[in-house]
């Protein structure tokens, strides 16, 4: 029942969407990396400009190795940009840089979803590690109490991913507003920004969809098994 459940069909479709989204991220980044930004600014310069405009003078911008490894570290309060983004002067580079700064501004303004996400992280970190073992042992031994506990723990991980969605969409929205307000991009460059950030957002949507469907699968199996007892 665990290996062949009707929900697996929908989960496979969600996995397909996830793979397609990841390909879109890479494809759109490559395409718009070839289009120079009219401002002539690099990703690092855009990040620094937006940070300073928002009073975040103490938040550094660091370069890190890799490709699409860009992120904002809320613990160290550092914006870290991959080399192609940090040094790049393309639409793709400045879009990604502005998005990561969006997270820094969210942190400064105590954006609700971000605050909740940070508070949940220690619990989710533990729960996501324990849940698979509880579910596996519970189903193998037919221990419904372990299965139920595993589902509860897995629910925390799913909730974390759901909360991540508004955080990411809001950061992208802020990025676009920042760049337009500061004259970093012009209206005819918005299409490229939307392509780059939209594809990235789709990866989070797909990952969340997979988790929600997996949770629903476990709940259905648990309910059915209980009814058969």
KOLMI-219365 format. One record per residue: y, x, z of N, C-alpha, C in turn. Coordinates in steps of 0.2 Angstrom, whole numbers, padded with zeros to 4 digits, always signed. Example, Ala and Ser with C-alpha at 12.3 -4.5 7.8 and 13.67 -1.06 7.14 Angstrom:
! KOLMI-219365
-0028+0066+0039-0022+0062+0039-0016+0066+0039-0011+0064+0035-0005+0068+0036+0000+0064+0039
//
This chain:
! KOLMI-219365
-0006+0004+0000+0000+0000+0000+0006+0004+0000+0006+0010+0003+0012+0015+0003+0013+0018-0003+0007+0019-0007+0008+0023-0013+0010+0018-0019+0007+0012-0019+0009+0008-0024+0012+0001-0022+0018+0001-0021+0022-0005-0018+0026-0008-0024+0027-0014-0024+0032-0017-0030+0039-0014-0029+0041-0012-0023+0048-0009-0023+0048-0002-0026+0042+0001-0027+0042+0008-0030+0045+0008-0038+0044+0002-0041+0047+0001-0048+0055+0002-0048+0058-0002-0043+0065-0001-0042+0068+0005-0040+0064+0008-0036+0065+0015-0033+0065+0020-0039+0060+0020-0043+0060+0024-0049+0066+0023-0053+0068+0017-0054+0074+0016-0058+0080+0019-0055+0081+0018-0049+0086+0021-0045+0086+0029-0046+0080+0032-0045+0080+0039-0046+0082+0041-0053+0080+0037-0058+0082+0038-0065+0090+0038-0066+0093+0033-0062+0100+0033-0062+0103+0039-0059+0100+0041-0053+0102+0047-0050+0102+0053-0054+0097+0054-0058+0096+0060-0063+0101+0060-0068+0102+0053-0071+0107+0053-0076+0114+0054-0073+0116+0052-0067+0122+0053-0064+0124+0061-0063+0118+0064-0061+0119+0072-0060+0120+0075-0067+0117+0073-0072+0118+0075-0079+0125+0074-0081+0128+0068-0079+0135+0066-0081+0140+0071-0078+0138+0072-0071+0143+0076-0067+0144+0083-0071+0138+0086-0073+0138+0093-0076+0141+0092-0083+0139+0087-0087+0142+0086-0093+0150+0085-0093+0152+0081-0089+0159+0079-0089+0163+0085-0086+0160+0089-0081+0164+0095-0079+0164+0100-0084+0159+0101-0088+0159+0106-0094+0164+0104-0099+0164+0098-0101+0168+0095-0106+0176+0096-0104+0177+0094-0098+0184+0094-0096+0186+0101-0093+0182+0106-0092+0183+0112-0091+0186+0116-0097+0185+0113-0102+0188+0116-0109+0195+0113-0110+0197+0109-0106+0204+0106-0108+0209+0108-0103+0213+0112-0105+0218+0115-0100+0223+0110-0097+0224+0110-0091+0229+0105-0088+0236+0107-0090+0240+0102-0092+0247+0103-0094+0251+0107-0089+0250+0106-0083+0254+0110-0078+0253+0117-0078+0247+0119-0080+0245+0127-0080+0243+0129-0073+0242+0125-0068+0240+0127-0062+0233+0127-0061+0231+0132-0057+0224+0133-0055+0222+0128-0050+0215+0127-0049+0213+0123-0044+0215+0125-0037+0215+0132-0036+0218+0134-0029+0225+0132-0028+0229+0133-0033+0236+0132-0033+0237+0124-0032+0233+0120-0035+0234+0113-0034+0232+0111-0027+0227+0114-0024+0224+0112-0017+0230+0114-0012+0233+0120-0013+0238+0123-0009+0244+0118-0009+0246+0116-0015+0252+0112-0016+0251+0106-0012+0245+0102-0013+0244+0096-0010+0244+0096-0002+0240+0101+0000+0240+0103+0007+0246+0104+0010+0251+0108+0007+0257+0109+0010+0262+0103+0010+0261+0099+0004+0265+0093+0004+0263+0088+0010+0257+0088+0012+0255+0084+0017+0255+0087+0024+0259+0093+0025+0260+0096+0031+0253+0100+0034+0249+0101+0029+0242+0104+0031+0243+0112+0030+0248+0115+0032+0249+0122+0031+0244+0127+0034+0241+0124+0039+0236+0128+0043+0229+0128+0040+0228+0123+0035+0221+0123+0032+0221+0127+0026+0217+0133+0026+0216+0137+0021+0212+0135+0015+0213+0138+0009+0209+0137+0003+0205+0143+0002+0198+0142+0002+0194+0148+0001+0190+0148-0005+0188+0153-0008+0184+0153-0014+0177+0155-0012+0172+0151-0014+0165+0152-0013+0161+0153-0019+0155+0156-0019+0151+0157-0025+0148+0151-0027+0145+0150-0033+0141+0145-0035+0145+0140-0040+0142+0135-0042+0145+0130-0046+0144+0123-0043+0150+0120-0043+0150+0113-0040+0148+0113-0033+0150+0119-0029+0148+0119-0022+0154+0118-0018+0159+0115-0021+0166+0113-0018+0165+0108-0012+0168+0109-0007+0168+0105-0001+0174+0106+0004+0175+0101+0008+0180+0102+0014+0175+0102+0020+0177+0108+0024+0173+0108+0030+0177+0106+0036+0175+0100+0039+0179+0097+0044+0179+0100+0051+0174+0105+0052+0173+0108+0058+0178+0114+0058+0178+0118+0053+0182+0124+0052+0189+0122+0049+0190+0116+0047+0196+0114+0043+0198+0118+0038+0193+0119+0033+0194+0124+0027+0192+0120+0021+0196+0121+0016+0194+0118+0009+0191+0124+0005+0185+0123+0003+0181+0128+0000+0180+0126-0007+0182+0130-0012+0181+0129-0019+0177+0134-0023+0173+0132-0027+0168+0136-0031+0173+0140-0036+0170+0146-0038+0174+0150-0042+0177+0147-0048+0173+0143-0052+0176+0139-0058+0182+0135-0056+0182+0132-0050+0187+0127-0048+0193+0131-0045+0191+0136-0041+0197+0140-0038+0201+0143-0043+0198+0146-0048+0202+0150-0053+0204+0146-0059+0200+0141-0061+0201+0137-0067+0207+0133-0067+0210+0133-0073+0216+0129-0074+0215+0123-0079+0209+0120-0078+0208+0115-0083+0208+0108-0079+0207+0103-0083+0208+0096-0080+0202+0095-0074+0196+0098-0076+0190+0098-0072+0192+0101-0065+0195+0107-0066+0196+0111-0060+0201+0108-0055+0206+0106-0058+0211+0103-0053+0209+0096-0050+0205+0093-0054+0202+0086-0051+0198+0087-0045+0193+0092-0046+0189+0093-0040+0193+0096-0034+0197+0100-0036+0201+0103-0030+0205+0098-0026+0208+0093-0030+0212+0088-0027+0208+0083-0023+0202+0082-0026+0197+0078-0022+0195+0081-0015+0194+0087-0015+0192+0090-0009+0198+0090-0004+0204+0091-0006+0210+0091-0002+0211+0084+0001+0208+0079-0003+0209+0072-0001+0205+0071+0005+0199+0074+0006+0195+0074+0012+0199+0077+0018+0203+0083+0017+0207+0086+0022+0212+0081+0024+0215+0077+0020+0221+0073+0022+0218+0067+0025+0212+0065+0023+0208+0059+0027+0207+0062+0034+0205+0068+0035+0204+0070+0042+0210+0070+0046+0216+0073+0043+0222+0073+0046+0225+0066+0048+0223+0061+0044+0226+0054+0046+0220+0050+0049+0215+0053+0051+0209+0050+0055+0207+0043+0051+0206+0044+0045+0203+0039+0040+0197+0036+0044+0197+0030+0045+0192+0026+0049+0184+0028+0047+0183+0027+0040+0176+0029+0038+0174+0036+0039+0179+0040+0038+0177+0048+0039+0176+0049+0046+0180+0046+0051+0179+0047+0058+0172+0045+0060+0171+0039+0058+0164+0036+0059+0158+0040+0057+0159+0043+0051+0154+0047+0048+0153+0053+0052+0159+0056+0054+0158+0062+0058+0155+0061+0065+0156+0055+0068+0153+0054+0074+0146+0052+0074+0144+0049+0068+0137+0048+0067+0133+0054+0065+0136+0059+0063+0132+0065+0060+0127+0068+0065+0128+0069+0071+0123+0072+0075+0117+0067+0076+0118+0061+0077+0113+0056+0077+0109+0056+0071+0112+0056+0065+0109+0055+0059+0105+0062+0057+0108+0067+0059+0104+0074+0058+0098+0074+0062+0097+0071+0068+0091+0070+0071+0087+0065+0069+0090+0059+0067+0086+0053+0065+0082+0054+0058+0086+0058+0054+0083+0059+0047+0078+0064+0047+0077+0068+0052+0072+0073+0053+0066+0070+0056+0067+0065+0060+0061+0062+0064+0058+0056+0060+0062+0052+0057+0060+0046+0054+0054+0047+0049+0054+0052+0045+0048+0052+0040+0041+0053+0044+0041+0057+0049+0035+0059+0053+0033+0052+0057+0038+0049+0060+0036+0042+0063+0033+0037+0058+0036+0037+0052+0033+0032+0047+0027+0034+0045+0026+0041+0044+0019+0043+0041+0014+0042+0046+0015+0044+0053+0010+0044+0058+0009+0036+0059+0014+0032+0060+0013+0025+0061+0009+0021+0056+0010+0023+0049+0006+0019+0044-0001+0022+0044-0002+0029+0045-0009+0031+0045-0013+0029+0051-0010+0028+0057-0013+0026+0063-0013+0018+0064-0009+0015+0060-0008+0008+0061-0004+0006+0068+0000+0011+0069+0004+0010+0076+0011+0007+0074+0012+0000+0075+0017-0004+0072+0024-0002+0076+0023+0000+0083+0028+0003+0087+0032+0009+0084+0027+0013+0081+0030+0020+0078+0033+0018+0071+0030+0013+0068+0033+0011+0061+0040+0008+0063+0041+0004+0067+0047+0001+0069+0052+0006+0071+0050+0011+0075+0055+0016+0077+0057+0020+0071+0052+0022+0067+0054+0026+0061+0059+0022+0057+0058+0015+0056+0063+0011+0052+0070+0011+0055+0070+0011+0062+0077+0011+0065+0080+0018+0064+0076+0023+0065+0079+0030+0063+0081+0031+0056+0077+0028+0052+0079+0029+0045+0085+0025+0043+0086+0019+0046+0092+0015+0045+0098+0019+0047+0098+0023+0052+0104+0027+0053+0106+0031+0047+0101+0035+0044+0102+0039+0038+0105+0035+0032+0102+0029+0032+0105+0024+0026+0112+0022+0028+0113+0020+0034+0120+0018+0036+0125+0024+0034+0123+0030+0036+0127+0036+0035+0129+0037+0027+0124+0036+0023+0125+0036+0016+0130+0030+0013+0129+0024+0016+0133+0019+0014+0140+0020+0016+0141+0023+0022+0148+0025+0025+0151+0030+0021+0147+0034+0018+0150+0040+0014+0153+0037+0007+0151+0032+0005+0154+0029-0001+0161+0028-0001+0164+0024+0004+0171+0023+0004+0175+0030+0005+0172+0034+0009+0175+0041+0010+0176+0045+0003+0171+0045-0001+0171+0048-0007+0176+0045-0012+0176+0038-0012+0180+0034-0017+0187+0035-0015+0189+0035-0008+0195+0035-0006+0198+0042-0007+0194+0047-0006+0196+0054-0008+0198+0055-0015+0194+0052-0020+0196+0052-0027+0202+0048-0028+0203+0043-0025+0209+0039-0026+0215+0043-0024+0215+0046-0018+0220+0050-0015+0222+0056-0020+0217+0059-0023+0218+0064-0027+0222+0062-0033+0220+0057-0036+0224+0054-0042+0231+0053-0041+0232+0050-0035+0239+0048-0033+0243+0054-0032+0240+0059-0028+0243+0066-0027+0246+0069-0033+0241+0070-0038+0242+0073-0044+0248+0070-0048+0247+0063-0048+0253+0060-0052+0259+0060-0049+0260+0059-0042+0266+0060-0039+0269+0066-0039+0265+0072-0039+0268+0078-0039+0269+0081-0046+0267+0077-0051+0268+0079-0058+0263+0084-0060+0257+0085-0057+0252+0089-0058+0248+0087-0065+0248+0081-0065+0245+0078-0072+0250+0073-0074+0249+0071-0081+0253+0066-0084+0248+0060-0085+0251+0055-0087+0247+0049-0088+0241+0049-0093+0242+0053-0098+0237+0054-0103+0232+0059-0101+0232+0062-0095+0227+0066-0093+0223+0062-0088+0225+0056-0086+0221+0052-0081+0214+0051-0083+0213+0050-0090+0206+0049-0092+0201+0054-0090+0203+0061-0091+0199+0066-0089+0198+0067-0082+0203+0065-0078+0202+0065-0071+0197+0060-0069+0198+0054-0072+0193+0048-0070+0186+0050-0072+0185+0053-0078+0178+0055-0080+0175+0060-0075+0179+0065-0073+0176+0070-0069+0174+0067-0062+0179+0064-0059+0178+0061-0052+0173+0055-0052+0174+0051-0057+0169+0045-0058+0162+0047-0058+0160+0052-0062+0153+0054-0062+0151+0057-0056+0155+0060-0052+0153+0063-0045+0152+0057-0041+0156+0052-0041+0155+0046-0036+0149+0042-0038+0147+0042-0044+0141+0039-0046+0135+0042-0043+0135+0049-0042+0129+0052-0039+0128+0049-0031+0134+0048-0028+0133+0045-0021+0131+0038-0021+0133+0034-0026+0131+0027-0027+0123+0027-0028+0121+0032-0032+0114+0032-0034+0109+0034-0028+0112+0039-0024+0108+0041-0018+0108+0036-0013+0113+0032-0012+0113+0027-0007+0108+0021-0010+0108+0020-0016+0104+0014-0019+0097+0016-0017+0095+0023-0018+0088+0025-0017+0086+0024-0010+0091+0026-0005+0089+0025+0002+0089+0018+0004+0093+0014+0001+0093+0007+0003+0086+0003+0001+0084+0005-0005+0078+0002-0008+0072+0005-0004+0072+0011-0002+0066+0014+0002+0066+0011+0009+0072+0009+0012+0072+0006+0018+0069-0001+0018+0071-0004+0012+0069-0011+0011+0061-0011+0010+0059-0006+0007+0051-0005+0006+0048-0005+0012+0050-0001+0017+0047+0000+0023+0047-0006+0027+0053-0010+0027+0054-0016+0031+0049-0021+0028+0048-0021+0022+0043-0026+0019+0036-0025+0021+0034-0018+0020+0027-0016+0022+0026-0018+0029+0031-0016+0034+0030-0017+0041+0029-0025+0042+0033-0029+0039+0033-0036+0040+0026-0039+0038+0024-0037+0032+0018-0039+0029+0012-0037+0033+0012-0031+0036+0007-0028+0040+0006-0032+0047+0012-0034+0049+0013-0038+0056+0010-0044+0055+0011-0047+0049+0009-0054+0047+0001-0054+0046-0002-0049+0044-0009-0048+0043-0013-0047+0049-0009-0045+0054-0013-0044+0061-0015-0050+0064
//
